[in-house]
C-alpha cells in the first residue's frame, strides 16, 4: 500500500474517530480504505451498468469489470467482520 496525505474537515475526522472508538473499524485508515473501496465499487458499477449516466467518466465496461473484481478481492482485506 502507498501512503497519501488527504485534507479532510474536522467533522469527518471526528466521525472516523467515533467509528474506531465503537469498534466498527480498527483504525481510521481502515475506515477510509473501506469508504474509498465502496465509492469505487458504486461509481464503477453504475458506469458499467449505465454507460450514459451522469457518472460516466469514459471507461469501457470490460475494463470496469476487471476493476470491480480487484475491488472485491481487496475488500476481504479491509472489511471488519463484527
mmCIF file of the N, C-alpha and C atoms, coordinates in Angstrom:
data_MODEL
# 
_entry.id   MODEL 
# 
loop_
_atom_site.group_PDB 
_atom_site.id 
_atom_site.type_symbol 
_atom_site.label_atom_id 
_atom_site.label_alt_id 
_atom_site.label_comp_id 
_atom_site.label_asym_id 
_atom_site.label_entity_id 
_atom_site.label_seq_id 
_atom_site.pdbx_PDB_ins_code 
_atom_site.Cartn_x 
_atom_site.Cartn_y 
_atom_site.Cartn_z 
_atom_site.occupancy 
_atom_site.B_iso_or_equiv 
_atom_site.pdbx_formal_charge 
_atom_site.auth_seq_id 
_atom_site.auth_comp_id 
_atom_site.auth_asym_id 
_atom_site.auth_atom_id 
_atom_site.pdbx_PDB_model_num 
ATOM 1   N N  . UNK A 1 1  ? 0.846   -1.181 0.000   1.00 0.00 ? 1  UNK A N  1 
ATOM 2   C CA . UNK A 1 1  ? 0.000   0.000  0.000   1.00 0.00 ? 1  UNK A CA 1 
ATOM 3   C C  . UNK A 1 1  ? 0.886   1.237  0.000   1.00 0.00 ? 1  UNK A C  1 
ATOM 4   N N  . UNK A 1 2  ? 0.359   2.283  -0.587  1.00 0.00 ? 2  UNK A N  1 
ATOM 5   C CA . UNK A 1 2  ? 1.056   3.559  -0.607  1.00 0.00 ? 2  UNK A CA 1 
ATOM 6   C C  . UNK A 1 2  ? 0.466   4.473  0.450   1.00 0.00 ? 2  UNK A C  1 
ATOM 7   N N  . UNK A 1 3  ? 1.279   5.382  0.942   1.00 0.00 ? 3  UNK A N  1 
ATOM 8   C CA . UNK A 1 3  ? 0.829   6.384  1.902   1.00 0.00 ? 3  UNK A CA 1 
ATOM 9   C C  . UNK A 1 3  ? 0.538   7.665  1.138   1.00 0.00 ? 3  UNK A C  1 
ATOM 10  N N  . UNK A 1 4  ? -0.639  8.260  1.409   1.00 0.00 ? 4  UNK A N  1 
ATOM 11  C CA . UNK A 1 4  ? -1.007  9.532  0.797   1.00 0.00 ? 4  UNK A CA 1 
ATOM 12  C C  . UNK A 1 4  ? -1.444  10.491 1.897   1.00 0.00 ? 4  UNK A C  1 
ATOM 13  N N  . UNK A 1 5  ? -1.416  11.781 1.597   1.00 0.00 ? 5  UNK A N  1 
ATOM 14  C CA . UNK A 1 5  ? -1.882  12.804 2.523   1.00 0.00 ? 5  UNK A CA 1 
ATOM 15  C C  . UNK A 1 5  ? -3.186  13.371 1.987   1.00 0.00 ? 5  UNK A C  1 
ATOM 16  N N  . UNK A 1 6  ? -4.187  13.446 2.856   1.00 0.00 ? 6  UNK A N  1 
ATOM 17  C CA . UNK A 1 6  ? -5.502  13.953 2.461   1.00 0.00 ? 6  UNK A CA 1 
ATOM 18  C C  . UNK A 1 6  ? -5.966  14.945 3.514   1.00 0.00 ? 6  UNK A C  1 
ATOM 19  N N  . UNK A 1 7  ? -6.460  16.094 3.069   1.00 0.00 ? 7  UNK A N  1 
ATOM 20  C CA . UNK A 1 7  ? -7.044  17.072 3.990   1.00 0.00 ? 7  UNK A CA 1 
ATOM 21  C C  . UNK A 1 7  ? -8.540  16.810 4.066   1.00 0.00 ? 7  UNK A C  1 
ATOM 22  N N  . UNK A 1 8  ? -9.062  16.692 5.292   1.00 0.00 ? 8  UNK A N  1 
ATOM 23  C CA . UNK A 1 8  ? -10.495 16.469 5.482   1.00 0.00 ? 8  UNK A CA 1 
ATOM 24  C C  . UNK A 1 8  ? -11.011 17.419 6.557   1.00 0.00 ? 8  UNK A C  1 
ATOM 25  N N  . UNK A 1 9  ? -12.294 17.743 6.512   1.00 0.00 ? 9  UNK A N  1 
ATOM 26  C CA . UNK A 1 9  ? -12.874 18.597 7.549   1.00 0.00 ? 9  UNK A CA 1 
ATOM 27  C C  . UNK A 1 9  ? -12.796 17.923 8.926   1.00 0.00 ? 9  UNK A C  1 
ATOM 28  N N  . UNK A 1 10 ? -12.729 18.731 9.943   1.00 0.00 ? 10 UNK A N  1 
ATOM 29  C CA . UNK A 1 10 ? -12.644 18.238 11.318  1.00 0.00 ? 10 UNK A CA 1 
ATOM 30  C C  . UNK A 1 10 ? -13.811 17.305 11.658  1.00 0.00 ? 10 UNK A C  1 
ATOM 31  N N  . UNK A 1 11 ? -15.001 17.611 11.160  1.00 0.00 ? 11 UNK A N  1 
ATOM 32  C CA . UNK A 1 11 ? -16.161 16.764 11.467  1.00 0.00 ? 11 UNK A CA 1 
ATOM 33  C C  . UNK A 1 11 ? -15.993 15.358 10.896  1.00 0.00 ? 11 UNK A C  1 
ATOM 34  N N  . UNK A 1 12 ? -15.348 15.233 9.728   1.00 0.00 ? 12 UNK A N  1 
ATOM 35  C CA . UNK A 1 12 ? -15.089 13.907 9.162   1.00 0.00 ? 12 UNK A CA 1 
ATOM 36  C C  . UNK A 1 12 ? -14.128 13.139 10.053  1.00 0.00 ? 12 UNK A C  1 
ATOM 37  N N  . UNK A 1 13 ? -13.098 13.831 10.526  1.00 0.00 ? 13 UNK A N  1 
ATOM 38  C CA . UNK A 1 13 ? -12.124 13.187 11.405  1.00 0.00 ? 13 UNK A CA 1 
ATOM 39  C C  . UNK A 1 13 ? -12.798 12.720 12.697  1.00 0.00 ? 13 UNK A C  1 
ATOM 40  N N  . UNK A 1 14 ? -13.671 13.548 13.243  1.00 0.00 ? 14 UNK A N  1 
ATOM 41  C CA . UNK A 1 14 ? -14.400 13.159 14.454  1.00 0.00 ? 14 UNK A CA 1 
ATOM 42  C C  . UNK A 1 14 ? -15.265 11.927 14.193  1.00 0.00 ? 14 UNK A C  1 
ATOM 43  N N  . UNK A 1 15 ? -15.918 11.890 13.044  1.00 0.00 ? 15 UNK A N  1 
ATOM 44  C CA . UNK A 1 15 ? -16.724 10.725 12.688  1.00 0.00 ? 15 UNK A CA 1 
ATOM 45  C C  . UNK A 1 15 ? -15.876 9.472  12.558  1.00 0.00 ? 15 UNK A C  1 
ATOM 46  N N  . UNK A 1 16 ? -14.701 9.601  11.934  1.00 0.00 ? 16 UNK A N  1 
ATOM 47  C CA . UNK A 1 16 ? -13.794 8.453  11.816  1.00 0.00 ? 16 UNK A CA 1 
ATOM 48  C C  . UNK A 1 16 ? -13.364 7.960  13.188  1.00 0.00 ? 16 UNK A C  1 
ATOM 49  N N  . UNK A 1 17 ? -13.024 8.897  14.070  1.00 0.00 ? 17 UNK A N  1 
ATOM 50  C CA . UNK A 1 17 ? -12.620 8.526  15.433  1.00 0.00 ? 17 UNK A CA 1 
ATOM 51  C C  . UNK A 1 17 ? -13.742 7.776  16.148  1.00 0.00 ? 17 UNK A C  1 
ATOM 52  N N  . UNK A 1 18 ? -14.970 8.224  15.962  1.00 0.00 ? 18 UNK A N  1 
ATOM 53  C CA . UNK A 1 18 ? -16.097 7.550  16.606  1.00 0.00 ? 18 UNK A CA 1 
ATOM 54  C C  . UNK A 1 18 ? -16.260 6.126  16.083  1.00 0.00 ? 18 UNK A C  1 
ATOM 55  N N  . UNK A 1 19 ? -16.121 5.941  14.765  1.00 0.00 ? 19 UNK A N  1 
ATOM 56  C CA . UNK A 1 19 ? -16.210 4.591  14.196  1.00 0.00 ? 19 UNK A CA 1 
ATOM 57  C C  . UNK A 1 19 ? -15.148 3.667  14.787  1.00 0.00 ? 19 UNK A C  1 
ATOM 58  N N  . UNK A 1 20 ? -13.961 4.202  15.003  1.00 0.00 ? 20 UNK A N  1 
ATOM 59  C CA . UNK A 1 20 ? -12.886 3.405  15.612  1.00 0.00 ? 20 UNK A CA 1 
ATOM 60  C C  . UNK A 1 20 ? -13.209 3.147  17.083  1.00 0.00 ? 20 UNK A C  1 
ATOM 61  N N  . UNK A 1 21 ? -13.659 4.172  17.798  1.00 0.00 ? 21 UNK A N  1 
ATOM 62  C CA . UNK A 1 21 ? -13.955 4.026  19.227  1.00 0.00 ? 21 UNK A CA 1 
ATOM 63  C C  . UNK A 1 21 ? -15.067 3.026  19.513  1.00 0.00 ? 21 UNK A C  1 
ATOM 64  N N  . UNK A 1 22 ? -16.057 2.932  18.624  1.00 0.00 ? 22 UNK A N  1 
ATOM 65  C CA . UNK A 1 22 ? -17.144 1.974  18.856  1.00 0.00 ? 22 UNK A CA 1 
ATOM 66  C C  . UNK A 1 22 ? -16.793 0.582  18.335  1.00 0.00 ? 22 UNK A C  1 
ATOM 67  N N  . UNK A 1 23 ? -15.609 0.462  17.734  1.00 0.00 ? 23 UNK A N  1 
ATOM 68  C CA . UNK A 1 23 ? -15.142 -0.851 17.307  1.00 0.00 ? 23 UNK A CA 1 
ATOM 69  C C  . UNK A 1 23 ? -15.553 -1.273 15.909  1.00 0.00 ? 23 UNK A C  1 
ATOM 70  N N  . UNK A 1 24 ? -16.139 -0.367 15.147  1.00 0.00 ? 24 UNK A N  1 
ATOM 71  C CA . UNK A 1 24 ? -16.547 -0.717 13.772  1.00 0.00 ? 24 UNK A CA 1 
ATOM 72  C C  . UNK A 1 24 ? -15.329 -0.954 12.889  1.00 0.00 ? 24 UNK A C  1 
ATOM 73  N N  . UNK A 1 25 ? -14.283 -0.181 13.101  1.00 0.00 ? 25 UNK A N  1 
ATOM 74  C CA . UNK A 1 25 ? -13.020 -0.330 12.379  1.00 0.00 ? 25 UNK A CA 1 
ATOM 75  C C  . UNK A 1 25 ? -11.884 -0.304 13.382  1.00 0.00 ? 25 UNK A C  1 
ATOM 76  N N  . UNK A 1 26 ? -10.773 -0.915 13.005  1.00 0.00 ? 26 UNK A N  1 
ATOM 77  C CA . UNK A 1 26 ? -9.628  -0.961 13.918  1.00 0.00 ? 26 UNK A CA 1 
ATOM 78  C C  . UNK A 1 26 ? -8.773  0.292  13.834  1.00 0.00 ? 26 UNK A C  1 
ATOM 79  N N  . UNK A 1 27 ? -8.932  1.073  12.762  1.00 0.00 ? 27 UNK A N  1 
ATOM 80  C CA . UNK A 1 27 ? -8.155  2.306  12.602  1.00 0.00 ? 27 UNK A CA 1 
ATOM 81  C C  . UNK A 1 27 ? -8.883  3.249  11.647  1.00 0.00 ? 27 UNK A C  1 
ATOM 82  N N  . UNK A 1 28 ? -8.472  4.513  11.687  1.00 0.00 ? 28 UNK A N  1 
ATOM 83  C CA . UNK A 1 28 ? -9.030  5.476  10.734  1.00 0.00 ? 28 UNK A CA 1 
ATOM 84  C C  . UNK A 1 28 ? -8.675  5.069  9.311   1.00 0.00 ? 28 UNK A C  1 
ATOM 85  N N  . UNK A 1 29 ? -7.456  4.584  9.127   1.00 0.00 ? 29 UNK A N  1 
ATOM 86  C CA . UNK A 1 29 ? -7.026  4.164  7.789   1.00 0.00 ? 29 UNK A CA 1 
ATOM 87  C C  . UNK A 1 29 ? -7.923  3.069  7.238   1.00 0.00 ? 29 UNK A C  1 
ATOM 88  N N  . UNK A 1 30 ? -8.278  2.120  8.078   1.00 0.00 ? 30 UNK A N  1 
ATOM 89  C CA . UNK A 1 30 ? -9.151  1.033  7.636   1.00 0.00 ? 30 UNK A CA 1 
ATOM 90  C C  . UNK A 1 30 ? -10.516 1.581  7.214   1.00 0.00 ? 30 UNK A C  1 
ATOM 91  N N  . UNK A 1 31 ? -11.052 2.513  7.989   1.00 0.00 ? 31 UNK A N  1 
ATOM 92  C CA . UNK A 1 31 ? -12.352 3.105  7.662   1.00 0.00 ? 31 UNK A CA 1 
ATOM 93  C C  . UNK A 1 31 ? -12.282 3.886  6.347   1.00 0.00 ? 31 UNK A C  1 
ATOM 94  N N  . UNK A 1 32 ? -11.200 4.617  6.145   1.00 0.00 ? 32 UNK A N  1 
ATOM 95  C CA . UNK A 1 32 ? -11.037 5.386  4.911   1.00 0.00 ? 32 UNK A CA 1 
ATOM 96  C C  . UNK A 1 32 ? -10.898 4.451  3.718   1.00 0.00 ? 32 UNK A C  1 
ATOM 97  N N  . UNK A 1 33 ? -10.119 3.386  3.857   1.00 0.00 ? 33 UNK A N  1 
ATOM 98  C CA . UNK A 1 33 ? -9.978  2.417  2.762   1.00 0.00 ? 33 UNK A CA 1 
ATOM 99  C C  . UNK A 1 33 ? -11.329 1.794  2.409   1.00 0.00 ? 33 UNK A C  1 
ATOM 100 N N  . UNK A 1 34 ? -12.118 1.463  3.425   1.00 0.00 ? 34 UNK A N  1 
ATOM 101 C CA . UNK A 1 34 ? -13.440 0.873  3.177   1.00 0.00 ? 34 UNK A CA 1 
ATOM 102 C C  . UNK A 1 34 ? -14.345 1.867  2.445   1.00 0.00 ? 34 UNK A C  1 
ATOM 103 N N  . UNK A 1 35 ? -14.293 3.130  2.852   1.00 0.00 ? 35 UNK A N  1 
ATOM 104 C CA . UNK A 1 35 ? -15.125 4.147  2.202   1.00 0.00 ? 35 UNK A CA 1 
ATOM 105 C C  . UNK A 1 35 ? -14.715 4.353  0.746   1.00 0.00 ? 35 UNK A C  1 
ATOM 106 N N  . UNK A 1 36 ? -13.416 4.386  0.493   1.00 0.00 ? 36 UNK A N  1 
ATOM 107 C CA . UNK A 1 36 ? -12.933 4.555  -0.881  1.00 0.00 ? 36 UNK A CA 1 
ATOM 108 C C  . UNK A 1 36 ? -13.305 3.341  -1.717  1.00 0.00 ? 36 UNK A C  1 
ATOM 109 N N  . UNK A 1 37 ? -13.121 2.146  -1.163  1.00 0.00 ? 37 UNK A N  1 
ATOM 110 C CA . UNK A 1 37 ? -13.483 0.918  -1.881  1.00 0.00 ? 37 UNK A CA 1 
ATOM 111 C C  . UNK A 1 37 ? -14.961 0.936  -2.254  1.00 0.00 ? 37 UNK A C  1 
ATOM 112 N N  . UNK A 1 38 ? -15.826 1.274  -1.285  1.00 0.00 ? 38 UNK A N  1 
ATOM 113 C CA . UNK A 1 38 ? -17.269 1.288  -1.545  1.00 0.00 ? 38 UNK A CA 1 
ATOM 114 C C  . UNK A 1 38 ? -17.636 2.337  -2.594  1.00 0.00 ? 38 UNK A C  1 
ATOM 115 N N  . UNK A 1 39 ? -16.992 3.508  -2.554  1.00 0.00 ? 39 UNK A N  1 
ATOM 116 C CA . UNK A 1 39 ? -17.245 4.540  -3.551  1.00 0.00 ? 39 UNK A CA 1 
ATOM 117 C C  . UNK A 1 39 ? -16.838 4.063  -4.936  1.00 0.00 ? 39 UNK A C  1 
ATOM 118 N N  . UNK A 1 40 ? -15.657 3.474  -5.047  1.00 0.00 ? 40 UNK A N  1 
ATOM 119 C CA . UNK A 1 40 ? -15.190 2.989  -6.347  1.00 0.00 ? 40 UNK A CA 1 
ATOM 120 C C  . UNK A 1 40 ? -16.101 1.900  -6.893  1.00 0.00 ? 40 UNK A C  1 
ATOM 121 N N  . UNK A 1 41 ? -16.516 0.975  -6.033  1.00 0.00 ? 41 UNK A N  1 
ATOM 122 C CA . UNK A 1 41 ? -17.418 -0.085 -6.488  1.00 0.00 ? 41 UNK A CA 1 
ATOM 123 C C  . UNK A 1 41 ? -18.732 0.507  -6.976  1.00 0.00 ? 41 UNK A C  1 
ATOM 124 N N  . UNK A 1 42 ? -19.292 1.448  -6.232  1.00 0.00 ? 42 UNK A N  1 
ATOM 125 C CA . UNK A 1 42 ? -20.566 2.063  -6.606  1.00 0.00 ? 42 UNK A CA 1 
ATOM 126 C C  . UNK A 1 42 ? -20.425 2.835  -7.911  1.00 0.00 ? 42 UNK A C  1 
ATOM 127 N N  . UNK A 1 43 ? -19.434 3.688  -8.002  1.00 0.00 ? 43 UNK A N  1 
ATOM 128 C CA . UNK A 1 43 ? -19.254 4.519  -9.191  1.00 0.00 ? 43 UNK A CA 1 
ATOM 129 C C  . UNK A 1 43 ? -18.938 3.670  -10.417 1.00 0.00 ? 43 UNK A C  1 
ATOM 130 N N  . UNK A 1 44 ? -18.083 2.699  -10.280 1.00 0.00 ? 44 UNK A N  1 
ATOM 131 C CA . UNK A 1 44 ? -17.710 1.875  -11.424 1.00 0.00 ? 44 UNK A CA 1 
ATOM 132 C C  . UNK A 1 44 ? -18.845 0.947  -11.821 1.00 0.00 ? 44 UNK A C  1 
ATOM 133 N N  . UNK A 1 45 ? -19.614 0.449  -10.846 1.00 0.00 ? 45 UNK A N  1 
ATOM 134 C CA . UNK A 1 45 ? -20.761 -0.400 -11.161 1.00 0.00 ? 45 UNK A CA 1 
ATOM 135 C C  . UNK A 1 45 ? -21.805 0.406  -11.923 1.00 0.00 ? 45 UNK A C  1 
ATOM 136 N N  . UNK A 1 46 ? -22.091 1.614  -11.451 1.00 0.00 ? 46 UNK A N  1 
ATOM 137 C CA . UNK A 1 46 ? -23.063 2.466  -12.132 1.00 0.00 ? 46 UNK A CA 1 
ATOM 138 C C  . UNK A 1 46 ? -22.595 2.775  -13.544 1.00 0.00 ? 46 UNK A C  1 
ATOM 139 N N  . UNK A 1 47 ? -21.315 3.042  -13.702 1.00 0.00 ? 47 UNK A N  1 
ATOM 140 C CA . UNK A 1 47 ? -20.781 3.392  -15.006 1.00 0.00 ? 47 UNK A CA 1 
ATOM 141 C C  . UNK A 1 47 ? -20.885 2.212  -15.965 1.00 0.00 ? 47 UNK A C  1 
ATOM 142 N N  . UNK A 1 48 ? -20.580 1.009  -15.488 1.00 0.00 ? 48 UNK A N  1 
ATOM 143 C CA . UNK A 1 48 ? -20.608 -0.146 -16.382 1.00 0.00 ? 48 UNK A CA 1 
ATOM 144 C C  . UNK A 1 48 ? -22.033 -0.618 -16.668 1.00 0.00 ? 48 UNK A C  1 
ATOM 145 N N  . UNK A 1 49 ? -22.969 -0.387 -15.732 1.00 0.00 ? 49 UNK A N  1 
ATOM 146 C CA . UNK A 1 49 ? -24.342 -0.831 -15.962 1.00 0.00 ? 49 UNK A CA 1 
ATOM 147 C C  . UNK A 1 49 ? -25.162 0.199  -16.728 1.00 0.00 ? 49 UNK A C  1 
ATOM 148 N N  . UNK A 1 50 ? -24.713 1.458  -16.716 1.00 0.00 ? 50 UNK A N  1 
ATOM 149 C CA . UNK A 1 50 ? -25.429 2.526  -17.407 1.00 0.00 ? 50 UNK A CA 1 
ATOM 150 C C  . UNK A 1 50 ? -24.415 3.494  -18.009 1.00 0.00 ? 50 UNK A C  1 
ATOM 151 N N  . UNK A 1 51 ? -23.827 3.169  -19.155 1.00 0.00 ? 51 UNK A N  1 
ATOM 152 C CA . UNK A 1 51 ? -22.772 3.993  -19.736 1.00 0.00 ? 51 UNK A CA 1 
ATOM 153 C C  . UNK A 1 51 ? -23.188 5.428  -20.022 1.00 0.00 ? 51 UNK A C  1 
ATOM 154 N N  . UNK A 1 52 ? -24.461 5.713  -20.184 1.00 0.00 ? 52 UNK A N  1 
ATOM 155 C CA . UNK A 1 52 ? -24.902 7.069  -20.497 1.00 0.00 ? 52 UNK A CA 1 
ATOM 156 C C  . UNK A 1 52 ? -25.249 7.870  -19.249 1.00 0.00 ? 52 UNK A C  1 
ATOM 157 N N  . UNK A 1 53 ? -24.951 7.357  -18.065 1.00 0.00 ? 53 UNK A N  1 
ATOM 158 C CA . UNK A 1 53 ? -25.333 8.046  -16.830 1.00 0.00 ? 53 UNK A CA 1 
ATOM 159 C C  . UNK A 1 53 ? -24.459 9.266  -16.587 1.00 0.00 ? 53 UNK A C  1 
ATOM 160 N N  . UNK A 1 54 ? -24.854 10.080 -15.617 1.00 0.00 ? 54 UNK A N  1 
ATOM 161 C CA . UNK A 1 54 ? -24.081 11.253 -15.224 1.00 0.00 ? 54 UNK A CA 1 
ATOM 162 C C  . UNK A 1 54 ? -22.739 10.869 -14.627 1.00 0.00 ? 54 UNK A C  1 
ATOM 163 N N  . UNK A 1 55 ? -22.600 9.625  -14.180 1.00 0.00 ? 55 UNK A N  1 
ATOM 164 C CA . UNK A 1 55 ? -21.366 9.177  -13.548 1.00 0.00 ? 55 UNK A CA 1 
ATOM 165 C C  . UNK A 1 55 ? -20.369 8.614  -14.555 1.00 0.00 ? 55 UNK A C  1 
ATOM 166 N N  . UNK A 1 56 ? -20.659 8.727  -15.829 1.00 0.00 ? 56 UNK A N  1 
ATOM 167 C CA . UNK A 1 56 ? -19.775 8.170  -16.856 1.00 0.00 ? 56 UNK A CA 1 
ATOM 168 C C  . UNK A 1 56 ? -18.505 8.998  -16.943 1.00 0.00 ? 56 UNK A C  1 
ATOM 169 N N  . UNK A 1 57 ? -17.389 8.346  -16.672 1.00 0.00 ? 57 UNK A N  1 
ATOM 170 C CA . UNK A 1 57 ? -16.095 9.014  -16.721 1.00 0.00 ? 57 UNK A CA 1 
ATOM 171 C C  . UNK A 1 57 ? -15.265 8.508  -17.884 1.00 0.00 ? 57 UNK A C  1 
ATOM 172 N N  . UNK A 1 58 ? -15.877 7.834  -18.870 1.00 0.00 ? 58 UNK A N  1 
ATOM 173 C CA . UNK A 1 58 ? -15.201 7.478  -20.091 1.00 0.00 ? 58 UNK A CA 1 
ATOM 174 C C  . UNK A 1 58 ? -14.548 6.120  -20.153 1.00 0.00 ? 58 UNK A C  1 
ATOM 175 N N  . UNK A 1 59 ? -14.743 5.242  -19.189 1.00 0.00 ? 59 UNK A N  1 
ATOM 176 C CA . UNK A 1 59 ? -14.132 3.918  -19.225 1.00 0.00 ? 59 UNK A CA 1 
ATOM 177 C C  . UNK A 1 59 ? -14.984 2.927  -19.983 1.00 0.00 ? 59 UNK A C  1 
ATOM 178 N N  . UNK A 1 60 ? -14.359 1.876  -20.449 1.00 0.00 ? 60 UNK A N  1 
ATOM 179 C CA . UNK A 1 60 ? -15.083 0.810  -21.129 1.00 0.00 ? 60 UNK A CA 1 
ATOM 180 C C  . UNK A 1 60 ? -15.627 -0.175 -20.097 1.00 0.00 ? 60 UNK A C  1 
ATOM 181 N N  . UNK A 1 61 ? -16.827 -0.730 -20.283 1.00 0.00 ? 61 UNK A N  1 
ATOM 182 C CA . UNK A 1 61 ? -17.400 -1.675 -19.322 1.00 0.00 ? 61 UNK A CA 1 
ATOM 183 C C  . UNK A 1 61 ? -16.494 -2.861 -19.025 1.00 0.00 ? 61 UNK A C  1 
ATOM 184 N N  . UNK A 1 62 ? -15.789 -3.395 -20.029 1.00 0.00 ? 62 UNK A N  1 
ATOM 185 C CA . UNK A 1 62 ? -14.919 -4.546 -19.780 1.00 0.00 ? 62 UNK A CA 1 
ATOM 186 C C  . UNK A 1 62 ? -13.817 -4.184 -18.792 1.00 0.00 ? 62 UNK A C  1 
ATOM 187 N N  . UNK A 1 63 ? -13.267 -2.976 -18.925 1.00 0.00 ? 63 UNK A N  1 
ATOM 188 C CA . UNK A 1 63 ? -12.233 -2.528 -18.002 1.00 0.00 ? 63 UNK A CA 1 
ATOM 189 C C  . UNK A 1 63 ? -12.799 -2.401 -16.598 1.00 0.00 ? 63 UNK A C  1 
ATOM 190 N N  . UNK A 1 64 ? -14.008 -1.884 -16.481 1.00 0.00 ? 64 UNK A N  1 
ATOM 191 C CA . UNK A 1 64 ? -14.628 -1.694 -15.177 1.00 0.00 ? 64 UNK A CA 1 
ATOM 192 C C  . UNK A 1 64 ? -14.874 -3.018 -14.477 1.00 0.00 ? 64 UNK A C  1 
ATOM 193 N N  . UNK A 1 65 ? -15.254 -4.044 -15.228 1.00 0.00 ? 65 UNK A N  1 
ATOM 194 C CA . UNK A 1 65 ? -15.491 -5.340 -14.605 1.00 0.00 ? 65 UNK A CA 1 
ATOM 195 C C  . UNK A 1 65 ? -14.203 -5.876 -14.002 1.00 0.00 ? 65 UNK A C  1 
ATOM 196 N N  . UNK A 1 66 ? -13.072 -5.663 -14.659 1.00 0.00 ? 66 UNK A N  1 
ATOM 197 C CA . UNK A 1 66 ? -11.794 -6.087 -14.109 1.00 0.00 ? 66 UNK A CA 1 
ATOM 198 C C  . UNK A 1 66 ? -11.469 -5.346 -12.829 1.00 0.00 ? 66 UNK A C  1 
ATOM 199 N N  . UNK A 1 67 ? -11.742 -4.052 -12.808 1.00 0.00 ? 67 UNK A N  1 
ATOM 200 C CA . UNK A 1 67 ? -11.500 -3.258 -11.612 1.00 0.00 ? 67 UNK A CA 1 
ATOM 201 C C  . UNK A 1 67 ? -12.419 -3.724 -10.496 1.00 0.00 ? 67 UNK A C  1 
ATOM 202 N N  . UNK A 1 68 ? -13.691 -3.985 -10.803 1.00 0.00 ? 68 UNK A N  1 
ATOM 203 C CA . UNK A 1 68 ? -14.620 -4.457 -9.775  1.00 0.00 ? 68 UNK A CA 1 
ATOM 204 C C  . UNK A 1 68 ? -14.164 -5.775 -9.174  1.00 0.00 ? 68 UNK A C  1 
ATOM 205 N N  . UNK A 1 69 ? -13.615 -6.680 -9.996  1.00 0.00 ? 69 UNK A N  1 
ATOM 206 C CA . UNK A 1 69 ? -13.110 -7.943 -9.465  1.00 0.00 ? 69 UNK A CA 1 
ATOM 207 C C  . UNK A 1 69 ? -11.955 -7.699 -8.509  1.00 0.00 ? 69 UNK A C  1 
ATOM 208 N N  . UNK A 1 70 ? -11.046 -6.769 -8.857  1.00 0.00 ? 70 UNK A N  1 
ATOM 209 C CA . UNK A 1 70 ? -9.927  -6.452 -7.965  1.00 0.00 ? 70 UNK A CA 1 
ATOM 210 C C  . UNK A 1 70 ? -10.446 -5.842 -6.670  1.00 0.00 ? 70 UNK A C  1 
ATOM 211 N N  . UNK A 1 71 ? -11.450 -4.967 -6.757  1.00 0.00 ? 71 UNK A N  1 
ATOM 212 C CA . UNK A 1 71 ? -12.010 -4.362 -5.553  1.00 0.00 ? 71 UNK A CA 1 
ATOM 213 C C  . UNK A 1 71 ? -12.666 -5.412 -4.674  1.00 0.00 ? 71 UNK A C  1 
ATOM 214 N N  . UNK A 1 72 ? -13.351 -6.381 -5.275  1.00 0.00 ? 72 UNK A N  1 
ATOM 215 C CA . UNK A 1 72 ? -13.967 -7.447 -4.492  1.00 0.00 ? 72 UNK A CA 1 
ATOM 216 C C  . UNK A 1 72 ? -12.907 -8.237 -3.737  1.00 0.00 ? 72 UNK A C  1 
ATOM 217 N N  . UNK A 1 73 ? -11.795 -8.537 -4.389  1.00 0.00 ? 73 UNK A N  1 
ATOM 218 C CA . UNK A 1 73 ? -10.728 -9.288 -3.716  1.00 0.00 ? 73 UNK A CA 1 
ATOM 219 C C  . UNK A 1 73 ? -10.140 -8.471 -2.578  1.00 0.00 ? 73 UNK A C  1 
ATOM 220 N N  . UNK A 1 74 ? -9.893  -7.170 -2.807  1.00 0.00 ? 74 UNK A N  1 
ATOM 221 C CA . UNK A 1 74 ? -9.265  -6.358 -1.774  1.00 0.00 ? 74 UNK A CA 1 
ATOM 222 C C  . UNK A 1 74 ? -10.216 -6.087 -0.618  1.00 0.00 ? 74 UNK A C  1 
ATOM 223 N N  . UNK A 1 75 ? -11.527 -6.173 -0.850  1.00 0.00 ? 75 UNK A N  1 
ATOM 224 C CA . UNK A 1 75 ? -12.475 -5.888 0.220   1.00 0.00 ? 75 UNK A CA 1 
ATOM 225 C C  . UNK A 1 75 ? -12.339 -6.875 1.366   1.00 0.00 ? 75 UNK A C  1 
ATOM 226 N N  . UNK A 1 76 ? -11.884 -8.079 1.081   1.00 0.00 ? 76 UNK A N  1 
ATOM 227 C CA . UNK A 1 76 ? -11.687 -9.056 2.147   1.00 0.00 ? 76 UNK A CA 1 
ATOM 228 C C  . UNK A 1 76 ? -10.571 -8.632 3.085   1.00 0.00 ? 76 UNK A C  1 
ATOM 229 N N  . UNK A 1 77 ? -9.669  -7.811 2.598   1.00 0.00 ? 77 UNK A N  1 
ATOM 230 C CA . UNK A 1 77 ? -8.543  -7.372 3.409   1.00 0.00 ? 77 UNK A CA 1 
ATOM 231 C C  . UNK A 1 77 ? -8.969  -6.285 4.381   1.00 0.00 ? 77 UNK A C  1 
ATOM 232 N N  . UNK A 1 78 ? -9.836  -5.355 3.951   1.00 0.00 ? 78 UNK A N  1 
ATOM 233 C CA . UNK A 1 78 ? -10.138 -4.196 4.771   1.00 0.00 ? 78 UNK A CA 1 
ATOM 234 C C  . UNK A 1 78 ? -11.475 -4.268 5.505   1.00 0.00 ? 78 UNK A C  1 
ATOM 235 N N  . UNK A 1 79 ? -12.344 -5.174 5.137   1.00 0.00 ? 79 UNK A N  1 
ATOM 236 C CA . UNK A 1 79 ? -13.655 -5.237 5.783   1.00 0.00 ? 79 UNK A CA 1 
ATOM 237 C C  . UNK A 1 79 ? -13.543 -5.914 7.146   1.00 0.00 ? 79 UNK A C  1 
ATOM 238 N N  . UNK A 1 80 ? -14.088 -5.282 8.150   1.00 0.00 ? 80 UNK A N  1 
ATOM 239 C CA . UNK A 1 80 ? -14.072 -5.823 9.505   1.00 0.00 ? 80 UNK A CA 1 
ATOM 240 C C  . UNK A 1 80 ? -15.378 -6.555 9.754   1.00 0.00 ? 80 UNK A C  1 
ATOM 241 N N  . UNK A 1 81 ? -15.295 -7.810 10.155  1.00 0.00 ? 81 UNK A N  1 
ATOM 242 C CA . UNK A 1 81 ? -16.488 -8.585 10.471  1.00 0.00 ? 81 UNK A CA 1 
ATOM 243 C C  . UNK A 1 81 ? -16.736 -8.507 11.970  1.00 0.00 ? 81 UNK A C  1 
ATOM 244 N N  . UNK A 1 82 ? -17.908 -8.024 12.347  1.00 0.00 ? 82 UNK A N  1 
ATOM 245 C CA . UNK A 1 82 ? -18.242 -7.901 13.779  1.00 0.00 ? 82 UNK A CA 1 
ATOM 246 C C  . UNK A 1 82 ? -19.074 -9.070 14.227  1.00 0.00 ? 82 UNK A C  1 
# 
